[in-house]
Amino acid sequence: MKRILTLLMLFPLISACSMEAQENKNIELSQGNALNVLEYHHSITIHQFSLILKEYLKNYHSSSSSNRLYLKGMADLYLAQNNLFIPNMYEEYNIGNLSKGEQNDIQELYKNCRAFADLISKSLDKNVPISADNKTIEELIQLADDIKSQNPYEDGKTDLIVKMNQLIKKIMNDNR
């Protein structure tokens, strides 16, 4: 009877140990999934910003109010999103292998893109163009298109992100 009772008492311990090993495997999978979510978020966020810039070049000087309203709607929709929610998850759960500086560069990019979309929206409200020539906007579009295909959360390459941050800040400072 003691042996049966001992076996019955050991069974939960043995099964609990095996569940712990299974949980660790799930944590690894969830970190892999989190990196995929971050990559997807990064790509979509920068792609949307690139589309706004392309639309700005195409329609800002248009006399058609519907084209300008379309651009305003794109900018306002971009502003309605919380682009920092998912990247903050990266920092909170310490996923991947980016340094604090690289994390800050990426978050700064999202903040700068948001500020630039706000600048476009306000310039449309005031009917005043942004003081940046088409060449500078085209350079910004090219940087955005190059950045959206990168995954800085895995490869840690933030040199283009730093360059884009600098260009956006320069344009923003010229418009103050």
C-alpha positions as CSV (number, residue, x, y, z in Angstrom):
1,M,0.0,0.0,0.0
2,K,2.9,2.4,0.8
3,R,4.4,1.8,-2.6
4,I,1.2,2.6,-4.4
5,L,0.7,5.7,-2.3
6,T,4.3,6.7,-3.0
7,L,3.9,6.2,-6.8
8,L,0.7,8.2,-6.8
9,M,2.4,11.1,-4.9
10,L,5.4,11.0,-7.3
11,F,3.3,11.1,-10.4
12,P,2.4,14.8,-10.1
13,L,6.1,15.7,-9.5
14,I,7.2,13.7,-12.6
15,S,4.5,15.2,-14.8
16,A,5.2,18.8,-13.5
17,C,8.8,18.5,-14.5
18,S,7.9,17.4,-18.0
19,M,5.5,20.4,-18.3
20,E,8.3,22.8,-17.3
21,A,10.4,21.6,-20.2
22,Q,7.5,22.0,-22.5
23,E,6.9,25.6,-21.3
24,N,10.5,26.6,-22.1
25,K,10.1,25.4,-25.7
26,N,6.9,27.5,-26.0
27,I,8.8,30.6,-24.7
28,E,11.4,30.1,-27.4
29,L,8.7,29.8,-30.1
30,S,6.9,32.9,-28.8
31,Q,10.2,34.9,-29.0
32,G,10.6,33.7,-32.6
33,N,7.0,34.7,-33.3
34,A,7.6,38.1,-31.6
35,L,10.5,38.8,-34.0
36,N,8.2,37.9,-36.9
37,V,5.6,40.3,-35.6
38,L,8.2,43.1,-35.1
39,E,9.5,42.5,-38.7
40,Y,6.0,42.7,-40.1
41,H,5.2,45.8,-38.1
42,H,8.4,47.5,-39.2
43,S,7.8,46.7,-42.8
44,I,4.2,47.8,-42.8
45,T,4.8,51.0,-40.8
46,I,7.6,52.2,-43.1
47,H,5.7,51.1,-46.2
48,Q,2.7,53.2,-45.2
49,F,5.0,56.2,-44.6
50,S,6.6,55.7,-48.0
51,L,3.1,55.7,-49.6
52,I,2.3,58.9,-47.9
53,L,5.5,60.5,-49.2
54,K,4.8,59.2,-52.8
55,E,1.3,60.6,-52.6
56,Y,2.6,63.9,-51.3
57,L,4.9,64.2,-54.3
58,K,2.2,63.3,-56.7
59,N,-0.8,65.3,-55.4
60,Y,0.3,68.1,-53.1
61,H,0.5,70.6,-55.8
62,S,-2.6,69.3,-57.4
63,S,-5.5,71.7,-57.8
64,S,-8.0,68.8,-57.2
65,S,-9.3,69.0,-53.7
66,S,-10.2,65.2,-53.7
67,N,-6.5,64.4,-54.3
68,R,-5.5,66.6,-51.4
69,L,-8.2,65.1,-49.2
70,Y,-7.0,61.6,-50.0
71,L,-3.4,62.6,-49.0
72,K,-4.8,64.2,-45.8
73,G,-6.7,61.0,-45.0
74,M,-3.6,58.9,-45.5
75,A,-1.6,61.1,-43.1
76,D,-4.4,61.2,-40.5
77,L,-4.9,57.5,-40.6
78,Y,-1.1,57.0,-40.1
79,L,-1.3,59.4,-37.1
80,A,-4.3,57.4,-35.6
81,Q,-2.1,54.3,-35.3
82,N,0.1,53.7,-32.3
83,N,3.4,52.8,-34.1
84,L,5.4,52.5,-30.9
85,F,3.2,49.8,-29.2
86,I,4.8,46.8,-30.8
87,P,8.4,48.1,-30.7
88,N,8.1,48.7,-27.0
89,M,7.2,45.1,-26.7
90,Y,10.7,44.3,-28.0
91,E,12.3,46.3,-25.3
92,E,9.9,45.1,-22.5
93,Y,10.5,41.4,-23.2
94,N,14.1,41.7,-24.3
95,I,13.6,39.8,-27.6
96,G,16.5,39.6,-30.0
97,N,20.0,41.1,-29.7
98,L,19.8,44.8,-30.4
99,S,21.7,47.2,-28.3
100,K,19.9,50.0,-26.4
101,G,21.2,52.5,-29.0
102,E,19.8,50.5,-31.9
103,Q,16.5,50.1,-30.2
104,N,16.4,53.9,-29.7
105,D,17.2,54.5,-33.4
106,I,14.3,52.4,-34.5
107,Q,11.9,54.0,-32.0
108,E,13.1,57.4,-33.0
109,L,12.4,56.5,-36.7
110,Y,8.8,55.7,-35.9
111,K,8.4,59.0,-33.9
112,N,10.0,61.0,-36.7
113,C,7.8,59.4,-39.3
114,R,4.8,60.2,-37.2
115,A,5.9,63.8,-36.8
116,F,6.5,64.1,-40.5
117,A,3.0,62.7,-41.3
118,D,1.7,65.3,-38.8
119,L,3.6,68.0,-40.7
120,I,2.0,66.9,-43.9
121,S,-1.4,66.9,-42.4
122,K,-1.0,70.4,-40.9
123,S,0.5,71.8,-44.1
124,L,-2.6,70.5,-45.9
125,D,-4.9,72.2,-43.4
126,K,-3.0,75.5,-43.8
127,N,-2.6,75.1,-47.5
128,V,1.1,75.8,-47.1
129,P,3.7,73.5,-48.8
130,I,6.5,71.8,-46.8
131,S,9.8,73.5,-47.3
132,A,11.6,70.6,-48.8
133,D,12.4,70.2,-52.5
134,N,11.2,67.2,-54.5
135,K,14.7,65.7,-54.6
136,T,14.9,65.6,-50.7
137,I,11.4,63.9,-50.6
138,E,12.5,61.5,-53.2
139,E,15.6,60.7,-51.2
140,L,13.4,60.1,-48.2
141,I,11.2,57.8,-50.2
142,Q,14.2,55.8,-51.4
143,L,15.5,55.5,-47.8
144,A,12.0,54.3,-46.7
145,D,11.9,51.8,-49.5
146,D,15.3,50.4,-48.6
147,I,14.5,50.3,-44.9
148,K,11.2,48.6,-45.1
149,S,12.8,45.5,-46.7
150,Q,15.4,45.3,-43.9
151,N,14.8,43.5,-40.6
152,P,16.8,45.5,-38.0
153,Y,15.5,43.3,-35.2
154,E,17.5,40.4,-36.5
155,D,20.5,41.9,-38.4
156,G,21.0,44.9,-36.2
157,K,21.7,47.2,-39.2
158,T,20.5,50.7,-38.4
159,D,22.7,52.8,-40.6
160,L,20.0,53.6,-43.0
161,I,17.6,54.2,-40.2
162,V,20.0,56.8,-38.7
163,K,20.4,58.4,-42.1
164,M,16.6,58.6,-42.5
165,N,16.2,60.0,-39.0
166,Q,18.7,62.8,-39.8
167,L,16.9,63.7,-43.0
168,I,13.5,63.8,-41.4
169,K,14.9,66.0,-38.5
170,K,16.5,68.3,-41.1
171,I,13.2,68.8,-42.9
172,M,11.3,69.2,-39.7
173,N,13.8,71.9,-38.5
174,D,13.4,73.7,-41.8
175,N,9.7,73.8,-41.3
176,R,9.6,75.4,-37.8
